[in-house]
Amino acid sequence: MHRSTNANHWKGRRALITGGLGFIGSNLAIRLANLGARVTIVDAIIPEYGGNLFNIESVKDRVTVNFGDICDRLAMNWLVRDQDYVFHLAGQVSHIKSMTDPFPDIEFNIKGTMVVMEAIRHHNPTAKVVFTGTRGQYGPAIALPVNESAPTNPKAIYEISNLTAEKIIQVYHETHGIPAVMLRLTNIYGPRAQMKHSQYGVVNWFVRQALDGVPIPVFGTGRILRDFVYVDDCVDAILATATCPAAVGEIFNVGWDQPTSFLELAQILERLCATGWWHYAPFTPERAAQEPGDFYSDITKIRTMVGWEPRTGLEEGLRRTLEYYEANRHQYWQPTIHGVESQSTRPLRQRRAA
């Protein structure tokens, strides 16, 4: 059992989640609320970024939502007060978008992080900060699996801005004594993600294509390896590191050292979803420019120091994800995509048996 499931620890604790209406943030908010924490969410609800009030429907009466911008100094000065934990998840998270418009990366990921940390330094320096960065901060893998001591050579502004945010938080920990944990997440998937376009999260976009009967593009040979982590396991990691005294000041990979190819991913979806099918496709220029090749994480450090490791296998995680979006698709996308009418009108198991 992960430490994050200890309800006695979280009961009555005050937690601020930046980006708390988004994919990971909303799953975290639900878990914390169910554990008895007093949760405050700040989210700017920027169009196309994935913030969605429906994400917190099950706990809407037990969380406080502030529609605000992390770059607003006065707002953040107020919001961080009296918080026991600040989970900093807000930011621009599209690899593709950063190539055409890098300024949101600079605005939200770098400036926003600085505003949050300055607010904490001046108004609540004992709050524990947990930051979620990305495995893209490493860039192409020098050796596999990739551990936390590997060189960081990111390939795009998005990854550079995340690495910069992590460095900012490190400085505030080392210079000002603010307790902080820094995580590097890899390929998180599951319920409550943005599903309107393909710029955030390849697995969830594959899920949408499978449900809509649109062929899933497997780029190149499909043999490129990744580690995929179900969102519930990711939340476990966030909360486990937050409550582990030894984790303060440390950087941890949150991934899986059992990689899967994109071809295998597409084949599992085809097997689980009667409308799902895949085809080989050439890389688009944008994806080719950012493709780092095989990547999967060494999670020895978080496993030994914190006691966390993922528990949800890819097939089970995909099954849960498909079932969630089948039940709630009207909250995440329109019934057509690229002119193709959705074929997903019956429950998953009924369609598989048809």
Residue pairs with C-beta under 8 A, 6 or more apart in sequence:
2 236
2 239
2 240
2 307
2 308
3 9
3 239
3 240
3 243
3 244
3 306
3 307
4 31
4 35
4 235
4 236
4 238
4 239
4 240
4 242
4 243
5 35
5 236
6 243
7 35
7 36
9 35
9 243
10 32
10 35
10 36
10 37
10 239
11 35
11 36
11 37
12 36
12 37
12 38
13 36
13 37
13 38
13 84
13 85
14 37
14 38
14 40
14 82
14 83
14 84
14 85
15 32
15 37
15 38
15 39
15 40
15 83
15 84
15 85
15 86
15 87
16 40
16 41
16 42
16 79
16 80
16 83
16 85
16 86
16 87
16 127
17 25
17 28
17 29
17 32
17 39
17 40
17 41
17 42
17 87
17 89
18 25
18 42
18 43
18 70
18 86
18 87
18 88
18 89
18 90
18 112
18 116
19 25
19 42
19 43
19 51
19 70
19 88
19 89
19 90
19 91
20 26
20 28
20 29
20 39
20 40
20 41
20 42
20 43
20 56
20 63
20 65
20 87
20 89
21 41
21 43
21 45
21 51
21 52
21 53
21 55
21 56
21 65
22 43
22 49
22 50
22 51
22 52
22 55
22 89
22 90
22 194
23 50
23 55
23 188
23 190
23 192
23 193
23 194
23 200
23 201
23 231
24 89
24 132
24 185
24 188
24 231
24 234
24 235
24 238
25 41
25 43
25 87
25 89
25 90
26 52
26 55
26 56
26 192
27 55
27 190
27 191
27 192
27 231
27 232
27 234
27 235
28 87
28 89
28 235
28 238
28 239
29 39
29 41
29 56
29 59
29 63
30 56
30 58
30 59
31 235
31 239
32 39
32 239
33 39
33 59
33 62
33 63
34 59
39 59
39 62
39 63
39 64
40 63
40 64
40 65
40 66
40 79
40 83
41 56
41 63
41 64
41 65
41 66
42 66
42 67
42 68
42 70
42 75
42 76
42 79
42 90
43 51
43 65
43 66
43 67
43 68
43 90
44 51
44 67
44 68
44 69
44 70
44 90
45 51
45 67
48 194
48 196
48 197
48 199
49 92
49 93
49 194
50 193
50 194
50 200
52 192
52 194
52 331
52 332
53 60
53 65
54 328
54 331
55 192
56 63
56 65
66 75
66 79
68 75
68 76
68 79
69 75
69 112
70 76
70 90
70 108
70 112
70 113
70 115
70 116
71 107
71 108
71 111
71 112
71 115
72 115
73 115
73 118
73 119
76 115
76 116
76 119
77 119
77 122
77 123
79 119
80 86
80 116
80 119
80 120
80 123
80 124
80 127
81 123
81 124
82 124
83 124
83 127
84 127
84 128
85 127
85 128
85 129
85 130
85 242
86 116
86 120
86 124
86 127
86 128
86 129
86 130
87 129
87 130
87 132
87 238
87 242
88 113
88 116
88 129
88 130
88 131
88 132
88 169
89 132
90 108
90 112
91 105
91 108
91 109
91 112
91 113
91 161
91 162
91 165
92 98
92 104
92 105
92 107
92 108
92 109
92 158
92 161
93 134
93 158
93 200
94 158
94 199
94 200
95 136
95 156
95 158
95 159
95 199
95 290
96 199
96 286
96 287
96 290
97 104
97 158
97 199
98 104
98 105
98 156
98 157
98 158
98 161
99 156
99 157
99 286
99 289
99 290
102 157
102 158
102 161
105 157
105 158
105 160
105 161
106 157
106 161
109 158
109 161
109 162
109 164
109 165
110 161
110 164
110 165
110 168
113 131
113 164
113 165
113 168
113 169
114 168
116 129
117 129
117 168
117 169
117 172
117 178
120 127
120 129
120 172
120 178
121 172
121 176
121 178
125 176
125 177
125 178
126 179
127 178
127 179
128 179
128 180
128 181
128 242
128 248
129 169
129 172
129 173
129 178
129 179
129 180
129 181
130 180
130 181
130 183
130 238
130 241
130 242
131 165
131 166
131 169
131 180
131 181
131 182
131 183
132 183
132 185
132 238
133 162
133 163
133 165
133 166
133 182
133 183
133 184
133 185
134 158
134 159
134 162
134 184
134 185
134 186
135 146
135 184
135 185
135 186
135 187
135 253
135 255
135 295
135 297
136 154
136 155
136 156
136 158
136 159
136 162
136 292
137 152
137 154
137 159
137 162
137 163
137 166
137 184
138 146
138 150
138 151
138 152
138 153
138 154
138 184
138 295
139 151
139 152
139 153
139 154
139 155
139 159
139 292
140 153
140 155
140 292
140 293
140 295
141 150
141 292
141 293
141 294
141 295
142 150
142 151
143 150
144 294
144 295
144 296
145 257
145 296
145 297
145 298
145 299
146 253
146 295
146 296
146 297
146 298
147 253
147 297
147 298
147 300
147 301
148 184
148 251
148 252
148 253
148 298
148 301
152 163
154 160
154 162
154 163
155 289
155 290
155 292
156 289
156 290
166 182
166 184
166 251
169 178
169 180
169 182
170 180
170 182
170 249
172 178
172 180
173 179
173 180
173 248
173 249
174 249
179 248
179 249
180 248
180 249
181 241
181 242
181 247
181 248
181 249
181 250
181 252
182 250
182 251
182 252
183 237
183 238
183 241
183 251
183 252
183 253
183 254
184 251
184 252
184 253
184 254
184 255
184 297
185 229
185 234
185 254
185 255
186 226
186 227
186 228
186 229
186 253
186 254
186 255
186 256
186 295
186 296
186 297
187 201
187 202
187 203
187 226
187 227
187 228
187 229
187 255
188 201
188 229
188 230
188 231
188 234
189 201
189 203
189 204
189 207
189 228
189 229
189 230
189 231
189 317
189 318
189 321
190 204
190 230
190 231
190 232
190 317
190 320
190 321
190 324
191 231
191 320
191 321
191 324
191 325
191 328
192 231
192 324
193 200
193 201
193 204
193 231
194 200
194 201
194 204
194 332
195 204
195 205
195 207
195 208
195 325
195 332
195 333
196 332
196 333
198 205
202 262
203 228
203 265
203 318
203 321
204 321
206 216
206 265
206 266
206 269
207 269
207 318
207 321
207 322
207 325
208 214
208 325
208 333
208 337
209 215
209 216
209 276
209 337
210 216
210 269
210 270
210 272
210 273
210 275
210 276
210 277
210 322
211 273
211 275
211 276
211 322
211 325
211 326
211 329
211 342
211 344
212 275
212 336
212 337
212 340
212 342
212 343
212 344
213 275
213 276
213 277
213 340
213 342
213 343
213 344
214 337
214 338
214 340
215 277
215 278
215 279
216 266
216 269
216 270
216 276
216 277
216 278
216 279
217 278
217 279
217 280
217 281
218 262
218 263
218 266
218 278
218 279
218 280
218 281
219 262
219 280
219 281
219 282
219 283
219 287
219 291
220 280
220 282
220 283
221 263
221 280
222 261
222 262
222 263
222 266
222 280
223 261
223 262
223 263
224 261
224 262
224 291
224 293
224 294
225 259
225 260
225 261
225 294
225 295
225 296
226 259
226 260
226 261
226 262
226 294
226 295
226 296
227 255
227 256
227 257
227 258
227 259
227 260
227 295
227 296
227 297
228 256
228 260
228 265
228 314
228 317
229 254
229 255
229 256
229 310
230 310
230 312
230 314
230 316
230 317
230 320
230 321
232 312
233 310
233 311
233 312
234 254
236 308
236 311
237 252
237 254
237 302
237 306
237 308
238 254
240 306
240 307
240 308
241 247
241 250
241 252
241 302
241 306
241 308
244 305
244 306
244 307
246 305
246 306
247 305
247 306
250 301
250 305
252 301
252 302
252 305
252 306
253 297
253 298
253 299
253 301
253 302
254 297
254 299
254 302
254 308
255 296
255 297
255 299
255 310
256 296
256 297
256 299
256 310
257 296
257 297
257 298
257 299
257 300
258 296
259 294
259 296
260 314
263 278
265 314
266 278
267 278
268 314
268 315
268 318
269 276
269 278
269 318
269 322
270 276
270 277
270 278
272 315
272 318
272 319
272 322
272 348
272 352
273 322
273 344
273 348
273 351
273 352
274 351
274 352
274 354
275 343
275 344
275 351
283 291
299 308
299 309
299 310
302 308
302 309
303 309
312 320
319 348
322 348
323 348
325 332
326 344
326 347
326 348
329 335
329 342
329 344
335 341
335 342
336 342
344 351
346 354
